[in-house]
Amino acid sequence: MKFREIIVKSINIAEGNYTNNQDEIKSFEPLEIYLVPRKEGSHERFVTDNNGIISKQSADSSDTFDNITNRGNSTTKNEIVLASAKGRSAALGFNEKTSGYYFGDMNPEHTGSNNLGFGINTLKKLSSGSYNTSVGCYSLSEVSEGSNNTTLGYATAYQLNRSSTNVFIGHYTGFNLRSEILESDLANISPAAAAYMKEQVALSGYNGTSFNSSLNTYVGGVINSNGSTPVRAAMSTIIGASTLNNTLYRNFNNIVIGAGNYMRTANSAMNNSIIIGNCINLPNQVDALVIGSNKSRRINSSEAIIYGELPNNRLSINAPLTIPSQYMPNAQGSSEFSKNIVAKPDGTFGWENKTEYIPFTGADSTKPVTGDIFIKDSSNYTQLTSQYIFSADNSDTGSLLGSDGIKFIEIGSDVASISKSGIVTQGESFTITCNKPKSRGLTGYYDYTDNIDELDYVQKKYIDKKSSYSKTEIKTNGKWINGKTIYTKTVFYDEIPQNGIIEIYKDFENIETIISNQMFTEWWANEIAFAGNQWNGELFISINQMLVKILNVKIPNSDYSKIDSFTLTLEYTKLTD
C-alpha cells in the first residue's frame, strides 16, 4: 500500500492534528505523509503508521526497511517496477505458478518452471523453457524453448532461441549462436555426438528431426561473438577468450582450451578436434589433436609440439623426444627385446626385427678396441688409432687430428698446424677466406683496442677510435717522432672576440707540439664558410700553443665577433708526458 503525501501549513503533535492549506484543523490518518513547507523551499516531513501515530523524519535520516514494513508497507503484487521510465527493464518479480524469479524484463507469462533471470532483456522471450539461470543484460534474450542453461555475462547466447544444457560464461560468449541443428547434419560430421544427443532428449531438446544447440560449455569473454563464427554448436567445450573466429557454421564436438585460437582463413571448418594452447592458427581443423604454444609468435596447428590426425591414428611430435632411462626397462642382454626402432626420413617411426652384427669392441669401456681401424677406398684412407685420426690420400697427404690439435701433412711432412696456441703454416702465404661475398672476415668476440701492440692486426673499432672526433681529449695510441703520445680534441667556438684572437690554452692544456690542425669557419654576414686556415687570399688564420688569430688583410679592423662559429681540431703532444 502506498502512502499519501499531503502538504499542510502546520503540525500539532500534542493535539494529534494538523492545519491544512484551507486553515482547517484535521486529525491524523494512518499511512499518510505530511509535508510542512520551510521558508528556504524545503519541507519538514511527518509520517503516520498503521495506527495513525505520527513521527517526524529529519532531512538527513534514512528509514530502515524494517521500519517501513512495520508500518504495514508490503505488497501482494508479484512484480514491482523500480524504474517506471524504463518500462519493465527494472522489474523485480516472482511467478508463483512457475517459481520463476527475475530482476529485469523476463517474460512474466512464461510457462516453464524454476527460471532465474537478472538483467535487461534477459529471458525476455522465454516461454516453455525451464531450469534456466541467466545473469547479465541481454543474456538468453531470444531463448524460448530451451532448458537447463546457465549463463553469466553481458549478451551471452543473445540470439539463441533453442538452447539446452549449455553453460556460457563471459561477455558476448555464444553471442552468434542462433540456429537449431539438423540430426542429419550432426550425424554426418559427428556420429557419436548425434547418437548420444538422440538418447538424451531432455538434455538436447531432440524433437525427431533436429536438436537444440546443446551440451556446450563456453568459459571466457568474446567467444563465438561475431558474424564470422558458428551459428550452431553441439557438445563443445571452449575455455579461453577470443576463439572460433572465421569458423564456418558449426562447432561440433570440439574441445578448445586457451586464448587467441582462431581460424585465419574465412569459412574454415572445425569439428571433432581437441585444441590446447594459446595463439594457434586453426586452418580447417577437423578431427585433430593440437597441443602447444609459442611465446614469440602465432603458430599453425601443424607446428604445435603435439599434432595428431585422429581418424588416421597418426601423431606427430614436433620436438626432440626424450624418455628418461629410469622409465624404460633395461633390455641389455635380454632375448625378449627382439625389435629395433627405425624411422623414415620424415620422422615416422616403425620397427624391424633385430639383426645380429659384430659390435665394435670399444662399445663397452671394459672391451676397448685393441688395434687400429682403417676405412679405405681406391684413392683415400682414414686411420683411427688410440692417439689420433689420420685422413689422407695414397701419397700420405692429408690431415691428422690429435689431442694437441690438427696437423696438415704433405707427403709425410708437416706444412701447417692448428692448436690452442695458434695457427702455424710453413707456406709463403696464408689466406683466410669465406665463400660468402658478404662475409665480415675475422671477427673478435671482445674489444681488444687497449691491448693492441705494434705487430698486431687491429679491429675496426680501433681504427674508428683513431680517426674519430671528440669534444673531450682522447689519447690516440699514436706516437710522435720523439716517442711522445699523440692526443686529439675538437672544440667549437660560437663567441669570437672582436679582435679575432681566441685564447685556446684553456681548452687545449699543456700543449707542447701541434702536430696537425683542422679548422672550419662560418661567417655568414660575409657569406663565408670554409675549411682551412685562409679564404680567398683575404682571411687568414694563424695558430700557436696559446691562441688562434683571425685576420682580414683587406679590412684589418674588422669586427670578428660577427663570425658565427669556428671549429678547431688539433693533434698534439703534451708537456706533462
C-alpha positions as CSV (number, residue, x, y, z in Angstrom):
1,M,0.0,0.0,0.0
2,K,1.3,3.4,-0.9
3,F,1.5,6.4,1.4
4,R,-0.5,9.6,0.6
5,E,1.5,12.8,0.7
6,I,-0.2,16.0,1.9
7,I,1.2,19.5,2.1
8,V,0.0,21.3,5.2
9,K,0.5,24.6,7.0
10,S,1.4,23.2,10.4
11,I,1.5,20.1,12.6
12,N,0.4,19.8,16.2
13,I,1.7,16.5,17.5
14,A,0.5,17.1,21.1
15,E,-3.1,17.6,19.9
16,G,-2.9,14.9,17.2
17,N,-4.0,17.2,14.4
18,Y,-2.7,19.4,11.6
19,T,-3.9,22.6,9.8
20,N,-4.3,22.3,6.1
21,N,-3.9,25.0,3.4
22,Q,-7.6,26.0,3.9
23,D,-6.9,26.6,7.6
24,E,-9.0,23.6,8.5
25,I,-7.9,21.5,11.5
26,K,-7.8,17.8,10.7
27,S,-6.9,14.7,12.7
28,F,-4.1,12.5,11.6
29,E,-4.9,9.5,9.4
30,P,-2.9,6.2,9.2
31,L,-0.3,5.8,6.5
32,E,0.0,9.5,5.4
33,I,2.9,11.7,4.9
34,Y,2.6,15.4,5.9
35,L,4.9,18.0,4.4
36,V,5.3,21.4,6.2
37,P,7.0,24.0,3.9
38,R,10.0,25.9,5.1
39,K,11.0,29.4,4.1
40,E,14.0,28.2,2.1
41,G,11.8,26.0,0.0
42,S,12.3,22.6,1.6
43,H,9.8,20.7,3.8
44,E,9.6,19.2,7.2
45,R,8.4,15.6,6.9
46,F,6.0,13.7,9.2
47,V,4.8,10.1,8.8
48,T,1.9,8.2,10.4
49,D,1.9,4.4,10.9
50,N,-0.9,1.9,10.6
51,N,-2.5,3.2,13.8
52,G,-2.2,6.9,12.9
53,I,0.7,7.6,15.3
54,I,2.8,10.3,13.8
55,S,6.6,10.8,13.9
56,K,8.9,13.4,12.4
57,Q,11.6,12.4,9.9
58,S,14.8,14.5,9.8
59,A,16.1,15.7,6.4
60,D,19.2,13.6,6.7
61,S,17.7,10.5,8.2
62,S,17.2,7.2,6.3
63,D,14.3,4.9,7.2
64,T,15.2,1.2,7.6
65,F,13.4,-1.4,5.7
66,D,12.2,-2.9,9.0
67,N,10.5,0.4,9.9
68,I,8.8,0.6,6.5
69,T,7.4,-2.9,6.7
70,N,6.4,-2.4,10.4
71,R,4.3,0.4,9.2
72,G,2.4,-2.0,7.0
73,N,4.3,-1.4,3.8
74,S,4.0,-4.6,1.9
75,T,2.6,-5.6,-1.4
76,T,0.6,-8.5,-2.8
77,K,1.8,-7.9,-6.3
78,N,4.1,-10.4,-7.9
79,E,6.1,-7.7,-9.8
80,I,7.4,-4.4,-8.7
81,V,8.8,-2.0,-11.3
82,L,11.7,0.0,-9.8
83,A,12.2,2.4,-12.6
84,S,8.9,3.2,-14.4
85,A,10.7,5.4,-17.0
86,K,12.4,2.3,-18.3
87,G,9.3,0.2,-18.6
88,R,9.8,-3.3,-17.2
89,S,13.6,-3.2,-17.6
90,A,14.0,-2.9,-13.8
91,A,11.1,-5.1,-12.8
92,L,11.6,-7.3,-9.7
93,G,9.2,-10.2,-9.8
94,F,8.2,-13.7,-8.9
95,N,5.9,-16.0,-10.8
96,E,4.1,-18.1,-8.2
97,K,2.9,-20.7,-10.8
98,T,6.3,-21.4,-12.3
99,S,8.6,-20.5,-9.3
100,G,10.4,-18.0,-11.6
101,Y,12.4,-15.2,-10.1
102,Y,13.6,-12.2,-12.1
103,F,15.1,-8.7,-11.8
104,G,14.6,-7.3,-15.3
105,D,12.1,-7.8,-18.0
106,M,11.9,-11.6,-18.2
107,N,8.6,-12.7,-19.8
108,P,6.2,-12.8,-16.9
109,E,3.8,-15.1,-18.9
110,H,6.4,-17.9,-19.2
111,T,5.2,-21.4,-18.6
112,G,8.5,-23.1,-17.9
113,S,9.4,-23.7,-14.2
114,N,12.2,-22.7,-11.9
115,N,13.9,-20.0,-14.1
116,L,16.0,-17.1,-12.7
117,G,16.7,-14.0,-14.8
118,F,18.8,-11.0,-13.8
119,G,19.3,-8.1,-16.3
120,I,17.7,-6.0,-19.0
121,N,16.3,-8.1,-21.9
122,T,17.3,-11.3,-20.1
123,L,15.0,-14.3,-20.8
124,K,12.7,-11.7,-22.4
125,K,11.1,-14.2,-24.8
126,L,11.1,-17.3,-22.5
127,S,8.0,-19.4,-22.9
128,S,8.2,-23.2,-22.1
129,G,11.9,-23.3,-21.1
130,S,12.7,-24.5,-17.6
131,Y,15.6,-24.5,-15.1
132,N,17.4,-21.6,-16.8
133,T,19.7,-19.4,-14.7
134,S,20.7,-16.2,-16.6
135,V,22.6,-13.3,-15.1
136,G,23.6,-10.4,-17.4
137,C,21.9,-7.9,-19.6
138,Y,20.7,-9.3,-22.9
139,S,21.6,-12.8,-21.8
140,L,19.5,-15.5,-23.5
141,S,17.3,-12.7,-24.8
142,E,15.8,-14.7,-27.6
143,V,15.5,-18.1,-26.0
144,S,12.0,-19.6,-25.8
145,E,12.0,-23.4,-25.5
146,G,15.5,-24.0,-24.1
147,S,16.0,-25.5,-20.7
148,N,18.8,-26.3,-18.3
149,N,21.0,-23.3,-19.4
150,T,23.4,-21.3,-17.2
151,T,24.7,-18.0,-18.5
152,L,26.7,-15.3,-16.8
153,G,27.8,-12.1,-18.6
154,Y,26.6,-9.4,-21.0
155,A,24.8,-10.6,-24.1
156,T,25.7,-14.3,-23.5
157,A,23.9,-16.5,-26.0
158,Y,21.9,-13.4,-27.0
159,Q,20.5,-14.8,-30.3
160,L,20.0,-18.4,-29.3
161,N,16.3,-19.3,-29.5
162,R,16.5,-23.1,-28.8
163,S,19.2,-23.8,-26.2
164,S,19.5,-26.8,-23.9
165,T,22.0,-27.8,-21.2
166,N,24.6,-25.1,-22.0
167,V,26.9,-23.1,-19.8
168,F,28.0,-19.7,-21.2
169,I,30.3,-17.5,-19.0
170,G,31.8,-14.3,-20.2
171,H,30.7,-11.2,-22.1
172,Y,29.4,-11.8,-25.6
173,T,30.0,-15.5,-25.1
174,G,28.0,-17.6,-27.6
175,F,26.5,-14.4,-29.0
176,N,26.3,-15.6,-32.6
177,L,24.7,-19.0,-31.8
178,R,21.1,-18.9,-33.1
179,S,20.2,-22.0,-35.2
180,E,18.8,-25.4,-34.5
181,I,20.9,-28.5,-35.6
182,L,19.5,-30.9,-38.1
183,E,20.0,-34.5,-37.0
184,S,21.3,-35.5,-40.4
185,D,23.9,-32.7,-40.3
186,L,25.3,-33.6,-36.9
187,A,25.2,-37.4,-37.7
188,N,27.2,-36.7,-40.9
189,I,30.0,-34.9,-39.1
190,S,30.0,-36.3,-35.6
191,P,28.0,-39.6,-35.5
192,A,28.9,-40.4,-31.9
193,A,27.7,-36.9,-30.7
194,A,24.5,-37.3,-32.7
195,A,23.8,-40.8,-31.2
196,Y,24.3,-39.5,-27.6
197,M,22.2,-36.4,-28.1
198,K,19.4,-38.5,-29.6
199,E,19.4,-40.7,-26.5
200,Q,19.4,-37.7,-24.1
201,V,16.2,-35.9,-25.3
202,A,15.9,-33.9,-22.0
203,L,19.4,-32.6,-22.4
204,S,19.5,-32.0,-26.2
205,G,15.9,-30.9,-27.0
206,Y,15.7,-33.6,-29.7
207,N,12.3,-33.4,-31.5
208,G,12.7,-36.3,-34.0
209,T,14.5,-34.3,-36.7
210,S,16.7,-31.7,-35.0
211,F,18.4,-30.7,-31.8
212,N,18.8,-27.5,-29.9
213,S,22.3,-26.0,-29.7
214,S,23.1,-28.0,-26.5
215,L,25.6,-29.7,-24.2
216,N,28.2,-26.9,-24.7
217,T,30.4,-25.1,-22.2
218,Y,31.9,-21.7,-23.1
219,V,34.0,-20.0,-20.5
220,G,35.8,-16.8,-21.5
221,G,34.8,-13.4,-22.9
222,V,34.1,-12.8,-26.6
223,I,33.8,-16.5,-27.6
224,N,31.9,-17.1,-30.8
225,S,30.7,-13.5,-30.8
226,N,30.7,-12.1,-34.3
227,G,29.3,-12.8,-37.8
228,S,32.2,-15.0,-38.8
229,T,31.7,-17.6,-36.1
230,P,29.5,-20.7,-35.8
231,V,25.7,-20.3,-35.6
232,R,25.1,-23.8,-34.1
233,A,27.1,-25.8,-31.6
234,A,26.9,-29.2,-30.0
235,M,28.9,-31.0,-27.3
236,S,31.7,-28.5,-27.5
237,T,33.8,-27.2,-24.6
238,I,35.6,-23.8,-25.1
239,I,37.7,-22.4,-22.3
240,G,39.5,-19.2,-23.1
241,A,38.9,-15.8,-24.8
242,S,38.5,-14.8,-28.5
243,T,38.3,-18.3,-30.1
244,L,36.5,-19.7,-33.1
245,N,36.6,-16.6,-35.4
246,N,36.1,-17.5,-39.1
247,T,34.8,-20.9,-38.3
248,L,32.1,-21.9,-40.8
249,Y,28.6,-22.5,-39.5
250,R,29.2,-25.3,-37.0
251,N,31.0,-26.0,-33.7
252,F,30.5,-29.7,-33.3
253,N,32.3,-32.0,-30.8
254,N,35.3,-29.7,-30.1
255,I,37.4,-29.1,-27.0
256,V,39.4,-25.8,-27.1
257,I,41.4,-24.7,-24.0
258,G,43.4,-21.5,-24.4
259,A,43.1,-17.9,-25.6
260,G,43.6,-16.4,-29.1
261,N,42.9,-19.6,-31.0
262,Y,41.0,-18.9,-34.3
263,M,40.9,-19.6,-38.0
264,R,42.9,-17.1,-40.1
265,T,41.1,-18.1,-43.2
266,A,37.4,-17.3,-43.5
267,N,34.8,-20.1,-43.7
268,S,37.1,-22.7,-42.2
269,A,35.7,-25.9,-40.8
270,M,36.4,-27.1,-37.2
271,N,34.9,-30.3,-35.8
272,N,35.8,-33.3,-33.6
273,S,39.1,-31.6,-32.5
274,I,41.0,-31.1,-29.3
275,I,43.0,-27.9,-29.1
276,I,45.1,-26.9,-26.1
277,G,47.3,-23.8,-26.2
278,N,47.3,-20.1,-26.9
279,C,47.6,-18.2,-30.2
280,I,47.2,-21.1,-32.5
281,N,46.0,-20.7,-36.2
282,L,43.5,-23.4,-36.9
283,P,43.0,-23.8,-40.7
284,N,40.2,-26.3,-41.5
285,Q,40.8,-28.1,-38.2
286,V,38.8,-31.3,-38.5
287,D,39.5,-34.5,-36.4
288,A,42.7,-33.1,-35.0
289,L,44.7,-33.1,-31.7
290,V,46.8,-29.9,-31.2
291,I,48.8,-29.2,-28.0
292,G,51.3,-26.4,-28.0
293,S,52.1,-22.7,-27.7
294,N,54.9,-20.3,-28.7
295,K,55.9,-17.3,-26.7
296,S,57.3,-15.5,-29.8
297,R,54.6,-15.8,-32.5
298,R,51.4,-17.4,-33.5
299,I,51.8,-20.9,-34.8
300,N,49.9,-23.1,-37.2
301,S,48.3,-26.1,-35.6
302,S,50.7,-28.4,-37.5
303,E,53.6,-26.7,-35.8
304,A,52.4,-27.4,-32.3
305,I,54.6,-29.6,-30.2
306,I,52.0,-32.3,-30.5
307,Y,49.8,-32.6,-33.6
308,G,47.5,-35.6,-34.3
309,E,45.2,-36.7,-37.0
310,L,42.6,-38.6,-35.1
311,P,40.9,-40.7,-37.8
312,N,44.3,-41.8,-39.1
313,N,45.6,-42.6,-35.6
314,R,48.7,-40.5,-36.6
315,L,50.6,-38.5,-34.0
316,S,53.4,-36.0,-34.7
317,I,55.8,-34.7,-32.1
318,N,57.5,-31.5,-33.3
319,A,60.3,-31.6,-30.7
320,P,63.1,-33.9,-29.6
321,L,61.6,-36.9,-27.9
322,T,63.3,-37.9,-24.7
323,I,62.3,-40.7,-22.3
324,P,64.5,-40.8,-19.1
325,S,66.1,-44.2,-18.8
326,Q,64.6,-44.8,-15.3
327,Y,61.2,-45.0,-17.0
328,M,62.3,-47.7,-19.6
329,P,63.0,-51.4,-19.0
330,N,66.6,-52.5,-19.2
331,A,67.0,-54.6,-22.4
332,Q,70.7,-55.3,-22.0
333,G,71.2,-58.9,-22.9
334,S,67.5,-59.8,-22.9
335,S,66.2,-62.0,-25.6
336,E,62.7,-60.7,-25.1
337,F,63.6,-57.4,-26.9
338,S,63.8,-58.6,-30.4
339,K,62.8,-55.5,-32.4
340,N,64.7,-52.3,-33.4
341,I,63.0,-48.9,-33.6
342,V,63.7,-47.3,-37.0
343,A,62.5,-44.1,-38.7
344,K,61.7,-42.8,-42.2
345,P,63.3,-39.5,-43.3
346,D,60.1,-37.7,-42.5
347,G,60.4,-38.9,-38.8
348,T,57.8,-41.7,-39.0
349,F,58.8,-44.4,-36.5
350,G,58.5,-48.1,-37.2
351,W,60.1,-51.4,-36.1
352,E,62.1,-54.1,-37.6
353,N,63.5,-57.4,-36.4
354,K,66.7,-57.1,-34.5
355,T,69.6,-58.4,-36.6
356,E,72.9,-59.8,-35.3
357,Y,76.1,-57.9,-36.0
358,I,79.7,-57.8,-34.8
359,P,79.9,-54.9,-32.4
360,F,83.0,-52.7,-32.1
361,T,84.9,-53.9,-29.1
362,G,85.1,-50.3,-27.8
363,A,81.4,-50.0,-27.4
364,D,81.9,-51.1,-23.8
365,S,84.7,-49.5,-21.7
366,T,85.6,-52.9,-20.4
367,K,86.2,-54.1,-24.0
368,P,88.2,-51.4,-25.8
369,V,89.4,-51.6,-29.4
370,T,92.9,-53.1,-29.2
371,G,94.1,-52.2,-32.7
372,D,93.7,-49.6,-35.5
373,I,90.7,-49.1,-37.6
374,F,91.1,-48.5,-41.3
375,I,88.5,-47.1,-43.7
376,K,89.8,-47.3,-47.3
377,D,88.8,-46.9,-50.9
378,S,90.9,-46.8,-54.1
379,S,92.4,-43.3,-53.6
380,N,91.9,-42.4,-49.9
381,Y,92.0,-43.9,-46.5
382,T,91.2,-43.0,-42.8
383,Q,93.1,-44.4,-39.9
384,L,91.8,-44.4,-36.4
385,T,94.2,-45.1,-33.6
386,S,94.1,-44.6,-29.8
387,Q,96.1,-41.3,-30.3
388,Y,94.9,-39.7,-33.5
389,I,92.8,-39.8,-36.6
390,F,94.6,-39.5,-40.0
391,S,92.8,-39.0,-43.2
392,A,94.9,-38.9,-46.4
393,D,95.2,-39.9,-50.0
394,N,97.6,-42.6,-51.3
395,S,100.5,-40.1,-51.2
396,D,100.0,-39.6,-47.4
397,T,98.9,-36.0,-48.0
398,G,96.1,-35.2,-45.6
399,S,95.2,-34.1,-42.0
400,L,95.9,-35.6,-38.7
401,L,93.7,-34.9,-35.7
402,G,95.3,-35.5,-32.3
403,S,94.9,-34.4,-28.7
404,D,97.1,-31.4,-29.2
405,G,95.5,-30.0,-32.4
406,I,95.3,-30.6,-36.1
407,K,98.2,-31.0,-38.4
408,F,98.2,-30.7,-42.2
409,I,100.7,-33.0,-43.9
410,E,102.0,-33.2,-47.5
411,I,103.8,-36.4,-48.4
412,G,104.7,-37.1,-44.8
413,S,105.9,-33.6,-43.8
414,D,104.1,-31.1,-41.6
415,V,103.1,-27.9,-43.5
416,A,100.6,-26.3,-41.1
417,S,99.1,-26.9,-37.7
418,I,96.1,-25.6,-35.6
419,S,96.3,-25.8,-31.9
420,K,95.0,-24.0,-28.8
421,S,98.1,-21.7,-29.0
422,G,97.6,-20.6,-32.6
423,I,97.8,-21.3,-36.3
424,V,101.2,-22.0,-37.9
425,T,102.0,-22.5,-41.6
426,Q,105.2,-23.2,-43.4
427,G,104.0,-21.7,-46.7
428,E,105.0,-18.4,-48.1
429,S,101.4,-17.1,-47.8
430,F,98.5,-17.7,-45.5
431,T,94.9,-17.0,-46.5
432,I,91.7,-16.9,-44.5
433,T,88.7,-16.5,-46.7
434,C,85.0,-17.2,-46.9
435,N,82.9,-18.2,-50.0
436,K,80.2,-15.8,-48.9
437,P,80.8,-12.4,-50.6
438,K,79.2,-10.6,-47.7
439,S,81.3,-12.2,-45.0
440,R,82.8,-9.9,-42.4
441,G,86.1,-11.7,-42.3
442,L,87.9,-12.1,-39.0
443,T,85.8,-11.0,-36.0
444,G,86.7,-10.6,-32.4
445,Y,84.4,-11.6,-29.5
446,Y,85.7,-8.7,-27.3
447,D,87.1,-5.2,-27.9
448,Y,90.9,-5.5,-27.8
449,T,91.6,-1.8,-28.5
450,D,93.5,-1.2,-25.3
451,N,95.7,-4.3,-25.8
452,I,96.9,-3.5,-29.4
453,D,100.7,-3.8,-29.9
454,E,102.9,-2.8,-32.9
455,L,102.7,-6.2,-34.7
456,D,99.1,-6.9,-34.0
457,Y,96.2,-6.8,-36.5
458,V,93.6,-4.4,-35.4
459,Q,89.8,-4.3,-35.1
460,K,87.6,-1.8,-36.9
461,K,86.8,-0.2,-33.6
462,Y,90.5,0.6,-33.1
463,I,90.6,2.3,-36.4
464,D,87.4,4.2,-35.7
465,K,88.8,5.4,-32.4
466,K,92.0,6.7,-34.0
467,S,90.0,8.6,-36.8
468,S,87.0,9.8,-34.8
469,Y,86.5,13.3,-33.3
470,S,85.6,14.1,-29.7
471,K,84.9,17.2,-27.6
472,T,87.0,15.6,-24.9
473,E,90.7,14.9,-25.0
474,I,91.5,11.4,-26.4
475,K,94.8,9.6,-26.2
476,T,95.1,8.2,-29.8
477,N,97.7,5.5,-29.1
478,G,99.8,7.1,-31.8
479,K,103.4,8.3,-31.2
480,W,105.2,11.4,-32.3
481,I,108.8,11.2,-33.6
482,N,110.1,11.8,-30.1
483,G,108.1,8.9,-28.8
484,K,105.5,11.0,-27.0
485,T,101.8,10.1,-27.1
486,I,99.6,12.0,-29.6
487,Y,96.3,13.5,-28.3
488,T,93.4,14.9,-30.2
489,K,90.5,17.1,-29.3
490,T,87.8,19.2,-31.1
491,V,86.4,22.5,-29.7
492,F,83.5,24.5,-31.1
493,Y,83.6,28.3,-30.6
494,D,80.5,30.4,-31.3
495,E,81.6,33.6,-29.4
496,I,84.6,35.1,-31.2
497,P,86.3,38.1,-29.6
498,Q,86.0,41.4,-31.5
499,N,89.8,41.5,-32.1
500,G,89.8,38.0,-33.7
501,I,92.1,36.5,-31.1
502,I,90.8,33.2,-29.5
503,E,92.7,32.0,-26.4
504,I,92.8,28.2,-26.7
505,Y,95.2,27.3,-23.9
506,K,92.2,26.8,-21.5
507,D,90.6,24.3,-23.9
508,F,93.9,22.6,-25.0
509,E,96.0,22.4,-21.9
510,N,99.8,21.9,-21.7
511,I,100.3,21.7,-25.5
512,E,104.0,21.1,-26.4
513,T,103.9,20.4,-30.1
514,I,101.0,20.9,-32.5
515,I,101.2,18.1,-35.0
516,S,98.2,18.9,-37.1
517,N,95.2,21.2,-37.2
518,Q,91.8,21.2,-38.9
519,M,89.6,24.3,-39.0
520,F,86.1,25.2,-40.2
521,T,84.9,28.8,-40.1
522,E,81.3,30.2,-40.7
523,W,80.9,34.0,-41.2
524,W,77.5,34.3,-42.8
525,A,77.4,38.1,-42.7
526,N,80.2,38.0,-45.4
527,E,78.7,34.8,-47.0
528,I,81.8,32.9,-46.0
529,A,82.1,29.2,-44.8
530,F,85.4,27.4,-45.4
531,A,87.8,24.8,-44.1
532,G,91.4,25.5,-43.6
533,N,93.5,28.5,-42.4
534,Q,92.8,31.0,-45.2
535,W,90.0,32.1,-47.5
536,N,90.4,33.7,-51.0
537,G,93.7,35.4,-50.0
538,E,91.7,37.8,-47.8
539,L,91.1,36.0,-44.5
540,F,94.0,34.2,-42.7
541,I,94.0,32.2,-39.5
542,S,97.2,31.5,-37.5
543,I,97.7,29.3,-34.5
544,N,100.2,28.5,-31.7
545,Q,100.0,26.7,-28.4
546,M,98.2,29.6,-26.7
547,L,95.9,31.3,-29.2
548,V,94.3,31.5,-32.6
549,K,94.4,34.8,-34.5
550,I,92.0,35.6,-37.3
551,L,93.0,38.5,-39.7
552,N,91.2,40.1,-42.7
553,V,94.1,41.6,-44.6
554,K,91.8,43.8,-46.6
555,I,89.9,45.1,-43.6
556,P,92.3,44.6,-40.6
557,N,90.0,46.4,-38.2
558,S,87.0,44.1,-38.9
559,D,84.6,43.2,-36.1
560,Y,85.4,39.5,-35.8
561,S,82.7,38.9,-33.2
562,K,80.3,38.8,-36.2
563,I,81.8,35.4,-37.1
564,D,79.1,32.8,-36.5
565,S,81.3,29.8,-35.5
566,F,84.9,28.5,-35.5
567,T,85.6,24.7,-35.1
568,L,89.2,23.6,-34.3
569,T,90.6,20.0,-34.2
570,L,94.2,19.6,-33.0
571,E,96.6,16.6,-32.8
572,Y,99.3,17.4,-30.3
573,T,101.8,16.2,-27.7
574,K,101.7,17.4,-24.1
575,L,104.3,19.0,-21.8
576,T,103.1,16.8,-18.9
577,D,104.1,13.5,-20.7
